[in-house]
Amino acid sequence: MKLVITCEHGGNEIPDKFNFLFNDKEILNTHRGYDLGALDVFNTLKPLANYTNYSTTSRLFIELNRSIWHKNLFSDFTKKLSDLEKKDIIKTHYNVYRNAVENKIETLITNQNTVVHLSIHSFTPILNDSARHCDIGFLYDSSNQQEKKIALQLKEALHRINPKWHVRFNYPYLGKSDGFTTYLRKRFNENYIGIEIEINQKFSKNNIMNFQLKEDLQKAIALL
């Protein structure tokens, strides 16, 4: 097994020439701009992986965790750009990141490896006035027995290490919804296992995630 770890929403950076689109810079510091604490978790897990990659470009510039056809590939801030500008952003940001990850996974699979891909994310604890009751979510395709097995192993390992964590499957999002792992599942029919790890942002302070949570998650993943 080869472990790949990525972080699509690690930062809230906007290329200088597009700063004019964001008059309200504060929006970039919210959960809409990036996944708070996710890059910190990614960096903690990094030593476990055979390959890692991350992006610090804001999801409000271009959404790296959406397919090219998705209506939210560009946000309300960037939808107003011309088709030519959008194509250039896709070429220089979206394709550069996604192709690098995809090509590495393809190389690993071609060499007869099974790839477990963990995509690290975080979620806001309250959305539309509704509290989300979960500490850590494992998102996967429930019809994929390999992914189900890995998700179960992770949950069981976490509970053995520290039973206080509230872990849920396919929450707060469905693992089969559009995303990078969903795309890669279709791209690689065999030997690819894609799990999105969603961590509650209530454990993030100043973009640093709770130490105990990071340590316990790292121990659980190391047991795979």
FENFENVEN-V621388 format. One line per field, one symbol per residue. psi: psi as a letter, one per 40 degrees, with the letter a starting at -180 (. if undefined). A space follows every 50 residues. Layout:
psi: ???
This chain:
psi: hhhhhihdfeafihideeddegdgdddeeieddihhedddddddedeeid hiiiiehieedhhefiideidediiddedeiidddddddddedddddddd ddddddddddffihhhhhhhiiihdhhfehihgidhhhhiheehdddddd dddddddddddgedhhhihfheiheeihiddddddddhdifhhhhhhhhh eeehhfehihdddddddddddee.
